[in-house]
Amino acid sequence: MLFYQIVKNYTPSRSRSSPKRTHGSFPSRASTPQHQRNPTRESTSISKHSPKTFFLITLTLIFPLSFAILAHSFLTQPILLPQLNQWTFLLVLINFFYLTFLFAFSLLSTAAVVFTVASLYTSKPVSFSSTTSAIPLLLPRLFTTFVRVCALMLAYHTVFSIFLVANDLQINVGSAVFSSVVIKVLFLVVHVYMTALWHLASVVSVLEPVKGFAAMKKSYELLRGKTIVACSMVFIYLALCAVVYGVFGEVVVRGGEDHGVLARIVAGGFLVCVLAVVNLVGFLVQSVFYYVCKSFHRQGIDKSALNDHLGGYLGEYVPLQSSIQMEKFDSSQN
């Protein structure tokens, strides 16, 4: 039940120019239809094919990201207590650098994991150095998509904020409470869907010659028929992160009276490691889910074209027209 089997049935036969599968081969295993497999289970098996590379990605990118997420609550906690006005500028400055660091390492981690997983699939030699060499060309594409997603997120955040403000102006308290719950549930549903759309669009931006709104449109098309699965995985991921964040807050940030300094340090380090593992699995699932959706929609993946596309990030070769571009051309002709 391995990654290669997810897309095997719906991938065109390899051309003679395609590299032989001598690196990163995944043993075949009889199974249920490929798109019906558990993406999480498939994802956890991928890291075994290049453990050193994924370990270094986790150590240099995902671990600092996880540390920053948890450390933010620890750094801002004293500032949020009395004398808020005195610390307002410092709080804004910390949040600015925190968000910059957070989104930067999130994009870096996405680029590294998606590229490495795709390299394993196309049998390209996988190493941490080759992954880091590709990142400079991957980041602008991911950033373009990220900016478009942020614009949409800002739009629906604004809309829901207006509804909440208008709801607070209601005279009937019971009706206002019920409406507030409905609005917040709708917001959660939209936010989870947008997060799933963003994650898949990020993978599309790396593996296909589209980015920005075009990648989001492609992501929207791929999510059809898999929306519930995608949203369920995103919700579980967000819930796990919230649990780790909550435990960190109770034990490390606000646990000074009940726990000693050493215990809080050990607990903090352990929780950072747990969150790093959760994030690594999340990035792997994000990568694999793209292949699951392509498989579900019977969209073949030409490994030779994908190999050339990945090689372009390494300065090896940029094809004049990939099979993905041909697919887009054929659809426009119809």
C-alpha positions in Angstrom: 0.0 0.0 0.0 2.6 2.5 -1.1 2.7 5.9 -2.9 3.5 4.6 -6.4 0.4 2.5 -6.4 -1.9 5.5 -5.9 -1.3 6.7 -9.5 -0.1 3.6 -11.2 -3.3 2.6 -12.9 -3.9 6.1 -14.3 -0.4 7.0 -15.4 0.5 6.6 -19.1 3.1 4.0 -19.9 6.7 5.4 -19.5 8.3 6.5 -22.8 11.7 5.3 -23.8 13.3 8.6 -22.8 11.9 8.3 -19.3 14.5 7.2 -16.7 14.4 3.7 -15.4 13.0 3.1 -12.0 16.3 2.3 -10.2 15.9 4.9 -7.5 13.1 5.2 -5.0 11.2 2.3 -6.4 8.1 1.5 -4.5 7.1 -2.2 -4.3 3.8 -3.0 -5.8 1.0 -4.4 -3.7 -2.5 -5.6 -4.7 -5.1 -3.3 -3.4 -8.4 -1.5 -3.7 -8.9 1.2 -6.3 -6.1 3.7 -6.0 -8.2 6.8 -5.3 -10.0 5.0 -2.5 -6.8 4.5 -0.4 -6.1 6.3 2.8 -3.8 9.3 1.9 -2.5 9.6 5.5 -1.4 5.9 5.6 0.2 6.3 2.1 1.9 9.5 3.2 3.6 8.1 6.3 5.2 5.4 4.2 6.9 7.8 1.8 9.5 9.2 4.2 10.9 5.7 4.5 12.2 5.9 0.9 14.5 8.8 1.7 14.7 9.1 5.5 17.8 11.3 5.6 16.3 13.9 3.2 13.0 14.1 5.2 14.9 14.2 8.5 17.0 17.2 7.3 13.9 18.9 5.9 12.2 18.4 9.3 15.2 19.6 11.2 16.0 22.7 9.2 12.5 23.8 8.1 9.6 22.1 9.8 11.1 22.1 13.3 11.8 25.8 13.4 8.3 26.4 12.0 6.8 24.3 14.8 8.9 26.0 17.4 7.8 29.5 16.2 4.1 28.5 16.4 4.4 27.5 20.0 7.0 30.0 21.1 4.7 32.9 19.9 2.2 32.2 22.7 5.1 32.1 25.3 6.6 35.4 24.1 3.4 37.3 23.9 1.8 36.0 27.1 3.5 38.6 29.5 2.7 41.4 27.1 -1.0 40.5 27.1 -1.3 40.9 30.9 -1.6 44.3 32.6 -0.4 47.6 31.0 -1.3 46.6 27.5 -0.8 50.1 26.1 2.8 50.2 27.3 3.6 47.1 25.2 1.4 47.7 22.1 4.3 48.6 19.8 6.4 45.7 20.9 3.4 43.3 20.5 2.8 44.6 17.0 6.5 44.2 16.2 6.7 40.6 17.5 3.5 39.7 15.6 4.9 41.2 12.4 8.2 39.2 12.6 6.3 36.1 13.8 3.9 36.1 10.8 6.7 36.8 8.4 8.7 33.9 9.8 5.7 31.7 9.9 4.6 32.1 6.3 8.2 32.1 5.0 9.0 28.7 6.6 5.6 27.4 5.7 6.2 28.1 2.0 9.8 26.7 2.3 8.5 23.5 3.9 5.8 23.1 1.3 8.3 23.6 -1.5 10.8 21.1 0.0 8.3 18.3 0.7 6.3 18.6 -2.5 9.5 18.6 -4.6 11.0 15.7 -2.7 7.8 13.6 -3.0 7.5 14.3 -6.7 11.2 13.4 -7.2 10.7 10.1 -5.6 7.7 9.4 -7.8 9.7 10.2 -11.0 12.8 8.3 -9.8 14.9 11.4 -9.7 17.9 11.2 -7.4 16.7 12.6 -4.1 18.9 14.5 -1.7 18.6 17.4 0.6 21.0 19.5 -1.5 19.0 19.0 -4.7 15.8 19.9 -2.8 17.3 23.1 -1.5 18.7 23.9 -4.9 15.1 23.9 -6.3 13.6 26.0 -3.6 14.7 29.5 -5.0 12.7 28.9 -8.2 9.8 27.3 -6.3 9.2 30.1 -3.8 8.1 32.8 -6.3 5.4 30.5 -7.6 4.2 29.5 -4.2 4.3 33.1 -3.0 2.1 34.2 -6.0 -0.5 31.6 -5.1 -0.2 32.5 -1.4 -0.9 36.2 -2.1 -4.1 35.3 -4.1 -5.3 33.0 -1.3 -4.7 35.7 1.3 -6.8 38.1 -0.8 -9.7 35.6 -0.8 -9.2 34.9 2.9 -9.2 38.6 3.7 -12.4 39.0 1.7 -14.4 36.3 3.6 -13.0 37.4 6.9 -14.3 40.9 6.2 -17.7 39.5 5.2 -18.1 37.4 8.3 -16.9 40.2 10.5 -19.6 42.5 9.1 -22.2 39.8 9.7 -21.0 39.4 13.3 -21.1 43.1 14.0 -24.6 43.4 12.5 -25.7 40.4 14.6 -24.5 42.0 17.8 -26.8 45.0 17.1 -29.8 42.8 17.4 -32.2 43.6 20.3 -33.4 40.0 20.8 -30.6 38.3 22.8 -31.7 34.7 22.1 -31.8 35.3 18.4 -28.4 37.1 18.4 -26.8 34.1 20.2 -28.2 31.6 17.8 -27.2 33.7 14.8 -23.7 34.1 16.2 -23.3 30.3 16.4 -24.6 29.8 12.9 -22.2 32.5 11.5 -19.2 31.0 13.3 -20.0 27.5 12.1 -20.3 28.8 8.5 -17.0 30.6 9.0 -15.3 27.4 10.2 -16.6 25.5 7.2 -15.5 28.1 4.7 -12.1 28.5 6.4 -11.5 24.7 6.3 -12.5 24.5 2.7 -10.2 27.5 1.8 -7.4 25.9 3.7 -7.8 22.7 1.7 -8.0 24.7 -1.6 -4.8 26.6 -0.7 -2.9 23.5 0.2 -3.8 21.7 -3.0 -3.2 24.9 -5.0 0.3 25.0 -3.5 1.1 21.5 -4.8 -0.4 22.4 -8.2 1.9 25.5 -8.3 5.0 23.3 -7.9 4.0 20.4 -10.2 2.2 22.2 -13.0 3.0 25.2 -15.1 0.3 27.3 -13.4 0.2 29.6 -10.3 -1.9 32.1 -8.6 -5.6 32.1 -9.5 -5.0 29.6 -12.2 -3.6 27.1 -9.7 -6.6 27.8 -7.4 -8.9 27.1 -10.3 -7.1 23.8 -11.0 -7.2 23.0 -7.3 -11.0 23.7 -7.2 -11.5 21.3 -10.1 -9.4 18.6 -8.5 -11.3 18.8 -5.2 -14.6 17.9 -6.9 -15.7 14.6 -5.6 -13.0 14.7 -2.8 -14.1 17.8 -1.0 -15.4 16.0 2.1 -12.2 13.9 2.4 -10.0 17.0 2.0 -11.9 19.1 4.5 -11.9 16.2 7.0 -8.2 15.9 6.8 -7.7 19.6 7.2 -10.1 19.7 10.1 -8.2 16.9 11.8 -4.9 18.6 11.2 -6.1 21.9 12.6 -7.6 20.1 15.6 -4.4 18.3 16.4 -2.5 21.6 16.1 -5.0 23.2 18.4 -4.6 20.4 21.0 -0.8 20.7 21.0 -1.1 24.5 21.2 -3.6 24.2 24.1 -1.5 21.8 26.1 1.6 24.0 25.5 -0.3 27.0 26.8 -1.5 25.2 30.0 1.7 23.4 30.9 4.6 25.6 29.6 3.1 29.2 29.3 0.8 29.2 32.3 2.1 26.2 34.3 4.7 28.0 36.4 2.9 27.5 39.7 2.2 23.8 39.1 5.4 22.7 37.2 9.1 23.4 37.7 11.3 25.1 35.1 12.9 21.8 34.1 9.6 20.1 33.7 8.3 23.0 31.5 11.4 22.9 29.3 11.1 19.1 28.8 7.4 19.4 28.1 8.0 22.3 25.7 10.6 20.4 23.8 8.5 17.3 23.6 5.4 19.3 22.3 7.6 21.1 19.7 8.7 17.6 18.4 5.1 16.4 18.4 4.0 19.4 16.4 6.9 18.9 14.0 5.8 15.4 13.3 2.2 16.5 12.8 3.3 19.2 10.4 5.6 16.8 8.5 2.7 14.3 8.0 0.5 17.2 7.0 2.9 18.3 4.3 3.2 14.7 3.1 -0.6 14.3 3.0 -0.9 17.6 1.1 1.6 16.3 -1.5 0.0 12.8 -1.9 -3.5 14.1 -2.0 -2.7 15.8 -5.3 -2.0 12.4 -6.9 -5.1 11.0 -5.3 -7.3 13.7 -6.9 -5.6 13.2 -10.3 -6.2 9.5 -10.0 -9.8 10.0 -9.0 -10.5 12.2 -12.1 -8.7 9.8 -14.4 -6.1 12.4 -15.3 -2.9 10.6 -16.3 0.4 11.8 -15.0 3.3 11.6 -17.5 6.3 10.8 -15.4 8.7 11.8 -18.2 7.0 15.2 -18.5 6.9 15.6 -14.7 10.6 14.6 -14.5 11.5 17.3 -17.1 9.3 19.9 -15.2 11.1 19.1 -11.9 14.5 19.3 -13.7 13.7 22.8 -14.8 13.8 23.9 -11.2 17.4 22.4 -11.0 18.5 24.0 -14.3 18.6 20.7 -16.0 16.0 21.0 -18.8 12.9 23.1 -19.5 10.6 21.4 -22.1 9.0 23.4 -24.8 5.6 22.0 -24.0 4.7 19.5 -21.3 1.9 17.0 -21.4 0.1 19.2 -18.8 0.2 22.1 -21.2 -1.0 19.8 -24.1 -3.9 18.7 -21.9 -4.8 22.4 -21.3 -4.5 23.1 -25.1 -6.7 20.1 -26.0 -9.4 21.1 -23.5 -9.4 24.7 -25.0 -9.9 23.2 -28.5 -12.9 21.3 -27.3 
